[in-house]
């Protein structure tokens, strides 16, 4: 049982919290201080009457939270919460003031109320692109499928839905997406904002499937952009880096569902890449190379083939590499139970295109990640350049993954007008050592005009980024149109986009 003193303390805290919400809110749309005072006094007077038995207090508290007057604040923060971390644990967000709206209207209200805020997805970024010193708005509760349009071949979803939630729904309805990233636990809104990708020479990144967007902009208004009516603005806004507003809905192009098999090969000679790189990377619908930079053999080759369209890769040898005899993890000495099924066993697209199973949630990766995009025709030369740092990289690396992504028209995509190869580093969580290595790697990749992954760690200077993104100036002009006062700007944007 609560003591009388404990109940009074609890009521006092409730009073403080409610006063804060009334002061920040737009309840009853009143802007008159006398109206606010009247509402506040009535509410606090009512709360004063709750100093009674615990049972009655709990019953009335539950009733109170169910009323329209206060239910809009359910799930919203009362003061500063414990600060969140990203999934890998290397980044602690700069504020504990995190809001969890459940509707577009709630997002609009938050945007109107606050002078600075930032959208927060599933926290899979390794840098501060989604950070804020003031307020964070998580879209995690906005995770529904809005509509499926078979005639147009599209699905419209809320921005906070995860690919791991959307994919099984689509497959059950007979549809699929063109590609998925290695982890299915990431949100649609966050993934397209950062140009997250899968693999495949003919497969664009995840953002390339977007044909429509709904965004809440800095003044709280809602804009709708579509490929049909606003193709240029859509190309500008899809990979928006969180600068234009908060994505509330996304319309994606879909296709009939399909099956995929996955075969893994071990020990591909580097010499084979020099003569056959494009053939190797085109051997399946999606191909990944895993390498540790320590020998002249690629550790593993993962070939994901669409059944009925791609050639059969179920053979004992692949350009000198030997077929694996069991399921493998990308880091060959780790257990593979969390990895998607291999050994050529057919399965739905969403159970093969990612490297890791839908049911496996990587709650703490204990790693760092960096990734650089170079033109496809420079792939082998870029890999040879990085290999010169093999001795320095080795002690701090878990694994490197090499993938391909088709060119797109998205202004801030690293694949803008450029079919690309990505050199991805999964590091041990040794931040100081990694930050010393990255400038050396970036120097080796400079002749190829390497573009970094927006959601991962890099040290490339803003002036260099500006030179490598021909539409950056136009992008800033578009951002100014929708956010003239920098409501959605943060430290990441100030440094990397505004220099």
N, C-alpha and C positions, 0 to 999 in steps of 0.2 A: 504493500500500500504506500502511496505517496503521503508524505507529511504535509501539513498546511504550508510550511515554509517552502517545500519543493514545488507545490502547486503554484504558489505566488510567484516563485522564480520563473516557472515555465510560462505563466501568463504574462509576466513582464517581458520575456523574450518574444512571445507572440505579438505583444503590443508594439515592440520596436520593429519587428519584421513587417507587420502590417502597415505601420506608419511609413516605412521605407517604400513599400509597394504603392501606397496611395500617393506618395510624393512623386514617384517616378512615373506612375501610370497615367492612363487617359480614361479612367473610369468615369462613366456617364458623360464623357467628352467635356468635362468642366474645366475651364481655365480661370475661373474666378476663385481667388484665395479664400473668400468667405464660404463658397460652396465646399471647397476642400476641407476647411476647418469643420464645417457642419457634419460632413460625411465621416471624417476622422473621429470627431467627438462621439457621434452616435455609435460607431463601431467599437471604440475603446470602452465606452460605457457598457456596451453589451458584453465585452470580454471581461470586464471587471466582475460581472455577475457569475462568471464561471468558476470562481474560487469556491469549490465545493468538493464533494466526494469524488474519488478517482473515477468511479464507474460513470457518473453523470458527466464528468469532464470529458472522458473519452467519447461518450455517446454524442455529446454536443459538438465536439471537435470534428467528428466524422460527418455529422450533419452539415456543419458549417462549410467543410471542404467540398461538399456535394452541391452547394448552392451556386447558381450562376454568378453571384457576386464574387466568389473567391475561387471557383473551380478553374478559371483561366490561369491561375498561378500554380496549379498542381504540377509538380515536377520541375518548377522553376527554382532557382537558388534563393536561399535566405542568407544574405551576406556572402562572404567569401568562403568557398568550399576548399577542400584539400585540392591542390593543383594536380591536374592530370599529367600523365606522361604519354609519349607515343608508344606504339606497340613494342618497339625494340628497347625502350627504356633509356635511350641516349639523350632524350630531350624532355625537359619539364616545361610545360606551357607557362607563360609569364603572368597569367591571371587565374584565379580560382572562380572567377565570375562567369559561369557557363550556363547558358539558357538552352532549354530543350523544347522548342515549339513543336506543336503537332499539326499545324495547319499553315497555309499561306497567309491567312489573316494574322496569325500570331507572329509570323516572321515580319510582316509589314509593321505591326505594332512595335516590335523590338527595334526595327530599323529607324522608325520615327522617333523613338524615345532616346536613342543613344547617338552620340556624336562620333564614336569610334567603335567598331566591332568587326569581327572576322568570322567567316563560316568555317566550321570544323567538321571534317568527314569522319572516317574510321581510324584516323591517327596512324596511317601507314607511311607517312613521309618522314624522312630522316633529317630534315632541316626545318627552319622556322617559317616556311611558306604559309602555313595556316595558323601562325601564332598571333597573339595580340596581348598588349599590356593592359588592355582595358576590358573588353568583353568578347566572349566566344559564343557563337551560336551553333550548336550541334544539330544536324539534320537527322540524327539517328532515329527519331520517332516518325519521320516522314519517309516511310519505306514500303509504300503500297504500289501495286500495279493499278494504274488508272483505267487504261483501256487497251484492247488489242484490236487492230484493224486489219483483218485478212485482205481486204480489197487493196489497201495502200501498202500492205506489207510492213506495218510499223507496230510498235508497242510504246505506250506512253506510261512513264513511271514517275514516282516521286524521287527527288534527287538523292535521298538518303538510303534507297534500297541497295543492298549488296548484290553483286553478281551471283554469289552463291545462293541467294534467295530468288533472284529473277530466273536464272537458267533452268532449274527444274520445272518451274511454272511454264516457261516457254516450250520446253520439250514435251511436257504432258499435253500441250495444246497442238503439238505438231510443228513447232517452230524452233529456230535457233538464231544465235548471233554469229557473226563471221569469225570472231576470235575471242579469246579470254587471256588474261594475264596469268602469270605462274601461280599467283595466289587468288582464290576466288572470294576472299573475305573483305574485299575493298568495295567502297560505295561507287555507284555510277557517277554521281555528281563530282566527287573528289577525283576519280580516275580520269575523267575527260578533262577536268580543269588542269591537270598536270601532264597530259598527253601520255598516260600510262599505256603500255602496249603488250602484245603477245609476240608471236614470231610468224614469219612467212614472207617470202619475197613479194607475193601478190596480196598480202594482207596488210591493210592499214592499221594504225593504232586504234584503240577502243573509241577514241573521240571521232574517228572517221565515220562511224556508224550513226552519228547524230544528225537528225534531219529537222529537229525542232527543240527550242529551249523556252522555258519560262523562268524569268529572273526578277527578283525584287531588287530594285536599284536604290540609290542613296536617299531619295526623297520618299521612299516607301511605296512608290508606284510599282506596278507589275508590267513588264514588257514581254512580248511574245515574238520570237524570231523563228523563221522557218526557211528551209532550203528552197521552198517554192516561191515565197514572197520576198525574203530578205537574204539572198544567198551570200552576199558580201559581208553583211553584218554578222551573219551566223558564223562564217569562216573566221571572223575576228573574235567572236565571243566564246566559242566552244572551249578552246584552250585559253581560258581567261585569267588563270593564275589567281583567282579570287578577287581580281581588281575591279570588276564591273558590278558585282552584286552577289546575292545569294541565290544559287540555283535551286528552284523548288520543283520543277518538272523537266523531264527530258523525254524526247521522242526519238526512238532508235529504229533504224532499218533492220528488218529481220528477214529470214529466209527459211525454207523448209528444213526440218531437222535432219540430222545426218549422224552416221556412226564413224568412229575413229578407232584405229588401232595404233599402238605405240611400241616401237622396237628400239632397243638400246644396244649400242656397240661400244667396245672398249679398245683404246689404244690406236687412234687414228694418226698415222704419221703426218707431221707438219708439212712434209714435202708434198703430200697429196693436195694440201690446201692451195699451194702455189699454182698448180696447174688446173685444179678442179673446184675452186671455191664455190662458184655459182652453181655448178652441178650438184655439189654436196648439199648446199643450202636449199636447193630446189628439189631434193629427193623426196620430200614429203610436203604435206600441207603446211606443217610447222616443224622447223628443225632448230635444235639448240646444241651448241658445243660447250662442254665444260672443261676448263683448263686451269692448271695451277702455275704455269709459267716456269716449271722446274725441269722439264725434259723436252725432247723433241716429239713427244706423243701427246695428242689431245686425250684427256682422261676418258671422256664419255661423249658419245653422240646420241641425242634423243631425236628420233624421227617419228613424227605423228602424221599418219596418212588417213585421208578420207576414203572410206570404203566405197568402191564403185567409181571413183574418179582418179585416184592416185595409183601409181604402180605398186606392186607388192614389194615390201622390204623385209619379208620373212625369209631371209637367207643367212647362211653362216658367216658371211664376210661382207664388209662394206668399205671399199677403197682401202683395203689393208687392215681395217679394224675388225675385231672378232665380235660376234654376237654374244651378248650377255646371256648367262644361263639362269639368272634369277633377277627379280626386281631389284633395282638399285636406287640409292639416294644420289642427288647431284654431287654431294661430298661422299665419295665412294666408300669410306669407312664408317658411315653412319647408317643406322637401320632404316629400312625403306617402308615400314608399315604405314607411314603417313603419306607416302607418295602414291600418285595415281597408277592404276594397273598397267603393266608393261607386258612383255613376252608376246606381243602381237594379238592379245585378247581383245576382240571388238567390244566397244561400249559407246554410250551416248557421248556426243561432242563435249558436253560439260564435265564428263568424268574422265576425259583424256587430255583436252587442251591445257588445263592447268597442270602444273607439276605436282601440286599437293591436293589431297582430297578435300572435298567440301566440308566434311564433318570435322576436320582437324583445324582448330583455331590456334594460330600462333600467338599466344598471349604475351610472350616475352621472347623476342628473337635473339637478344643479347648479341647483336651484330650491328655493323654499319654498312651502308651501301652507297656506291658511286656508280655513275654510268655515263658514257659518252657516245654520241652519234657521229659517225663519219660516213661519207658517201660510199655506196656499195663498191664502186670501182677502186677505192683506196683500202679495202678491207685487209688484204694480206700485208700491204706495206704498213698499215697502222698497227697490226698485230706484231709485226717484226720490230717496230719502233718501241712498243711497250715491252717486248721480250728482253730488250737491252737492260731493263730494270728488274729482271727476274730475281736476282739475288736480294735486292732491296725489298721487293714485294712479298716474296715467299714467306718470311716469318710472321707477317701480319694478315695474310690472306686466308680465307676459308675456301673460296672458289671464285673463278671468273666464268661468266656465261656470255657466249657470243650468239647474237640473234640478228635477224633481218626484219625490216619493216618497209612496207610500200610507201611511196611518196603520197603526200596529200596537199590540200590547198589551205590548211588551217594556219593562220598568220603566225601564231606563236608555237606551233608544233616544231620539234626538232627535225621532223621529216618534211617540213614545208618545201615542196617542189624538189624533193631529194629522197630517192630510195636509199635507205640507210642500213648500215650495220652498227649494232650497239656492242660496245665492250663494257661489260658490267662487272663490278667488283663487289663481292660480299666479303667484308672485312671482319676480323675479330674486333671486339669492342675496345679498341685501343685508340682513343680519339687523338691523342697527341701525336702518335706515330703516323696515323693516317693523314692528318692535316699537314704533316711534313712531306709525305709521299705525293699527295695530290698535285702540288705545283710541278713536281718532276714529271708526273704522268701527263699532265696538261701541256707541258713544254714539248714532250715527245709527240703529242697529238696535234700540236699547233699547226704544222704544215697542212693538215687535213681539215682545218677549220672545224674542229670538233665542237659539237653543241652538247651541253650537259642535260641530263634529265632534271626537270624542274623540281622534282620532289626528293632529290637525293643530294648528297654532299658534294660540293664543288667549290673551287676557289678562283675561278676565272673572273677577271676584272670586268666591271660593267661596260667599259669602252669597247672591250673585245666582244662582249655579247652583242652590243649594238651593231657592230660591224658584221656579225654573223647572222643577224635577223633583219632582213631587208624591210620587213613590215613593222619594225618596232616603233618607229616614229608615228606611223598611222595608228598603231594600236594605242599609243598614249593619247592621241587625239580622240579616239573613240571612248577611252576611259574617262577623259575629261568631260565628255558629253553626258555620261551617266553618273559620274561621281566627281563633280567639279571641285569639291572641298576636301577630297581625300578621306572620306569616311571609312573606306575599306583598305586604305593603305596601311602597311605595317613595315617593320624593319626590313624584311626580305624585299619587298617591292621598292622601298626607298633606295636600297643599295643596288639591286640588280637591274631594275627597270628605269629608275629615275637618277641613278648614279650619284 
